[in-house]
Amino acid sequence: MTQIIDSLDEIAARYDALLVDLWGCVHDGVRALPEAVAALQRYRAERGGAVVLVTNSPKPRAGVERQLDRLGVPRDAWDAMATSGDSARAAMFRGAVGQRVYFIGQEHDLGFFEPLRLLDDPLEIARVPLREAEGIVCTGPFDPMADPSVLRPDLLYAKTQGLKLLCANPDIVVDRGDVREWCAGAVAALYTEMGGESLYFGKPHPPIYDLAYRRLAALERDVPREAMLAIGDGTRTDIAGAMGEGIDSLYISGGLARLETGTARQPDPERLSAWLSAEKVSPQYAIGALR
């Protein structure tokens, strides 16, 4: 049974590290969420806990850090970061989808192709037209407001050629302020539905959690999984991923599913229960917003 709590402080003493989603939990794509920032600052300052931001952003870590600075998320609210982009980039430079790749995404995500110096002998990756490609790299749709089905002709050709699609962000949608946008996960889901092969590296899949654990180890924090708490608003990413890793979770009901859960300040208990049952997840805790 999921327990609805009023603040992170109620359960903070039980955990030595937090694995915290960003979009919908710490910021809304436009600005930082003040209560969430304050909660993480208290957890670090008063509890001595470690905060690892675990995000399905396709950006490299440095790019997400710059984004957080712009949005007003202060550096004293977190300790380390693991991004889907970093995990997926490592796979790309190891040749997961070949050396000649067709890129589906927007210009602001071209940092994905910047050299990755952490690998020994990374491959040289070239962006090429679809008909010259060995694989596909997707950081998101060309147009996040357009239905992903507009990509069906290109994806059909790719499937007939047996191309793999590397998905740098498994999220299906995200809310930028009050506007809902499609993400790379929607493109990958469509490709899989069409019979193509999609490779995922963000939540709920293991590679990004392995990266988060390495980030914790780099902080010289030896934290067992039973002392970690995952926080997020995605049932099929944050919560399903935590369940797969054997980590407790705190579900933010006022994010992507605020309507389904009847969340004003807090979720409606009956609607929350029905929603979680339908999504086949069982977080230990729920709250309307991180605070």
C-alpha positions in Angstrom: 0.0 0.0 0.0 1.4 3.4 -1.0 1.7 5.8 1.8 0.8 9.5 1.1 3.3 11.8 2.9 3.3 15.5 3.4 7.0 16.2 3.0 10.3 14.5 2.3 11.3 15.3 5.9 8.9 12.6 7.2 11.0 9.8 5.6 14.4 11.4 5.0 16.1 9.8 8.0 15.5 6.3 6.5 17.7 7.0 3.5 21.4 7.9 2.9 21.0 8.8 -0.8 18.3 10.1 -3.1 18.1 9.3 -6.8 16.1 12.3 -8.0 14.4 12.8 -11.4 14.6 16.4 -12.7 11.8 17.4 -15.1 8.5 17.5 -13.2 10.2 17.1 -9.8 12.9 19.7 -9.5 12.0 22.0 -12.4 9.2 22.2 -15.0 11.3 22.9 -18.0 10.8 26.7 -17.5 11.9 27.4 -13.9 13.1 25.6 -10.7 10.4 24.5 -8.3 11.2 26.3 -5.0 9.8 23.8 -2.6 11.6 20.9 -4.2 14.9 22.8 -4.2 14.4 23.6 -0.5 13.7 20.0 0.3 16.9 18.8 -1.3 18.9 21.5 0.4 17.5 20.5 3.8 18.2 16.8 3.1 21.9 17.5 2.3 22.5 20.1 5.0 20.5 18.6 7.9 20.7 14.8 7.1 24.1 14.7 5.4 22.5 12.7 2.6 23.7 12.5 -1.0 21.6 13.7 -3.9 22.2 12.2 -7.3 20.1 13.7 -10.1 19.1 10.9 -12.4 17.6 12.3 -15.6 16.5 11.0 -19.0 17.8 14.1 -20.6 19.7 13.2 -23.8 22.2 16.0 -23.0 25.7 15.3 -21.7 26.0 16.1 -18.0 27.7 19.4 -18.6 24.8 20.5 -20.7 22.3 19.6 -18.1 24.4 21.4 -15.4 24.2 24.6 -17.6 20.5 24.1 -18.0 19.9 23.8 -14.2 21.9 27.0 -13.7 19.7 28.8 -16.2 16.5 27.5 -14.5 17.7 28.5 -11.1 18.5 25.1 -9.5 21.3 25.9 -7.1 24.4 23.7 -6.9 23.9 23.1 -3.2 20.8 21.1 -3.9 22.6 18.2 -5.4 25.9 16.3 -5.3 26.2 14.4 -8.6 24.3 13.6 -11.8 23.7 10.7 -14.2 22.1 11.5 -17.5 20.6 9.2 -20.1 22.6 11.2 -22.6 25.9 10.2 -21.0 24.9 6.5 -20.8 23.7 6.5 -24.4 26.7 8.4 -25.7 29.1 5.8 -24.2 27.1 3.1 -26.1 27.2 5.1 -29.3 31.0 5.6 -29.2 31.4 1.9 -28.6 29.6 1.2 -31.8 26.1 0.2 -30.6 24.5 1.4 -33.8 27.6 1.6 -36.1 29.8 4.5 -37.1 27.6 6.1 -39.7 24.4 7.2 -38.1 21.2 9.1 -39.0 20.3 11.7 -36.4 16.7 12.3 -35.3 16.6 15.3 -33.0 17.0 19.1 -32.7 20.0 21.3 -33.3 20.3 22.1 -29.6 21.0 18.4 -28.9 24.0 18.1 -31.2 26.3 18.2 -28.2 25.4 14.5 -28.0 28.1 13.9 -30.7 30.9 15.8 -28.9 33.9 13.5 -28.3 33.7 11.3 -25.2 37.1 11.3 -23.5 36.3 8.8 -20.8 36.4 5.9 -23.2 39.5 4.2 -24.5 39.6 4.2 -28.4 36.1 5.6 -29.0 34.8 5.2 -32.5 34.6 8.2 -34.8 30.9 8.8 -35.4 29.6 10.4 -38.6 26.1 11.8 -39.1 24.9 10.9 -42.5 21.6 10.8 -44.5 19.3 7.9 -43.7 20.0 5.9 -46.8 23.8 5.9 -46.0 23.3 5.0 -42.3 24.2 1.9 -40.3 22.0 2.9 -37.4 19.9 5.7 -35.9 20.5 8.0 -33.0 17.4 9.7 -31.6 17.5 12.4 -28.9 13.9 13.4 -29.6 11.6 14.2 -32.6 12.5 16.8 -35.1 9.4 18.7 -33.9 8.4 17.8 -30.3 4.8 19.2 -31.0 4.2 16.9 -34.0 2.8 13.4 -33.6 5.7 10.9 -33.9 3.8 9.1 -36.6 5.0 11.7 -39.1 8.3 9.8 -38.9 6.7 6.5 -40.0 8.0 6.6 -43.6 11.7 7.0 -42.5 11.2 4.4 -39.7 9.7 1.9 -42.2 12.7 2.3 -44.4 15.1 1.9 -41.5 13.2 -1.3 -40.3 13.5 -2.8 -43.8 17.3 -2.2 -43.7 17.6 -3.7 -40.2 18.9 -0.5 -38.6 19.0 -0.3 -34.8 17.7 2.9 -33.1 19.6 4.2 -30.1 17.1 6.1 -27.9 18.8 8.7 -25.8 15.7 9.6 -23.7 13.1 6.8 -23.0 10.5 9.4 -21.8 7.4 9.4 -23.9 6.3 12.9 -23.1 7.4 15.8 -20.9 5.6 19.0 -19.8 7.4 22.2 -20.5 5.5 24.5 -18.2 1.9 23.9 -19.3 2.8 22.5 -22.8 3.2 18.8 -23.3 5.9 17.7 -25.8 6.9 14.3 -27.3 10.2 12.8 -26.4 12.6 10.3 -28.0 10.9 7.4 -26.2 7.8 8.0 -28.3 9.8 7.6 -31.5 11.5 4.4 -30.1 8.2 3.0 -29.0 6.8 3.6 -32.5 9.8 2.0 -34.1 9.5 -1.1 -31.9 5.8 -1.3 -32.6 6.7 -1.3 -36.3 9.1 -4.2 -35.8 12.3 -2.3 -35.5 14.9 -2.7 -32.7 15.3 0.1 -30.2 18.1 0.4 -27.6 17.4 2.2 -24.4 19.9 3.7 -21.9 17.8 5.9 -19.5 15.2 5.0 -16.8 13.8 2.4 -16.3 16.7 0.5 -17.9 19.8 -0.7 -16.0 22.6 1.3 -17.7 21.6 4.7 -16.2 21.4 3.2 -12.7 24.8 1.7 -13.1 26.1 5.2 -13.9 24.3 6.6 -10.9 25.9 4.1 -8.6 29.3 5.0 -10.0 28.6 8.6 -9.3 27.8 7.8 -5.7 31.0 5.7 -5.4 33.0 8.7 -6.7 31.6 10.7 -3.8 33.0 8.0 -1.5 29.6 7.0 -0.4 29.0 3.3 0.1 25.2 3.2 0.1 23.4 -0.1 -0.1 20.3 -0.1 -2.2 18.0 -0.5 0.8 19.3 3.0 1.9 18.5 4.6 -1.4 15.2 6.4 -2.4 14.2 7.1 -6.0 12.0 10.1 -6.5 10.1 10.8 -9.8 6.9 11.5 -11.5 7.1 8.8 -14.2 5.4 5.5 -13.4 7.0 3.7 -16.3 10.5 5.3 -15.9 11.2 6.4 -12.4 9.0 4.1 -10.4 9.3 1.0 -12.6 13.1 1.5 -12.8 13.3 1.8 -9.0 11.3 -1.4 -8.6 13.6 -3.2 -11.0 16.6 -2.1 -9.0 15.2 -3.0 -5.7 15.1 0.6 -4.5 12.3 2.3 -2.6 10.5 5.1 -4.4 8.6 8.3 -3.8 6.0 9.0 -6.5 5.4 12.7 -7.5 1.7 12.5 -8.4 1.4 16.2 -9.4 3.7 15.7 -12.4 2.7 13.9 -15.6 -0.3 12.2 -14.0 -1.8 15.1 -12.0 -5.2 14.7 -13.7 -5.3 11.0 -13.5 -4.4 11.1 -9.7 -6.7 14.1 -9.0 -3.7 16.0 -7.5 -4.2 19.5 -6.3 -1.8 19.9 -3.4 -2.0 16.1 -2.7 -3.4 13.2 -4.7 -6.9 11.9 -4.2 -6.2 8.5 -2.5 -8.7 6.5 -4.5 -7.7 7.9 -7.8 -4.0 7.5 -6.9 -4.6 3.9 -6.0 -6.5 3.2 -9.3 -3.8 4.9 -11.3 -0.9 3.0 -9.8 -2.8 -0.3 -10.1 -3.5 0.4 -13.8 0.2 1.3 -14.3 1.2 -1.9 -12.4 3.6 -0.1 -10.1 3.8 0.1 -6.3 5.9 3.0 -4.9 6.4 3.0 -1.2 5.3 6.7 -0.9 3.5 9.3 -2.9 3.2 13.1 -2.6 1.7 15.8 -4.8 5.0 17.6 -5.3 8.5 17.3 -3.9 8.7 19.5 -0.8 
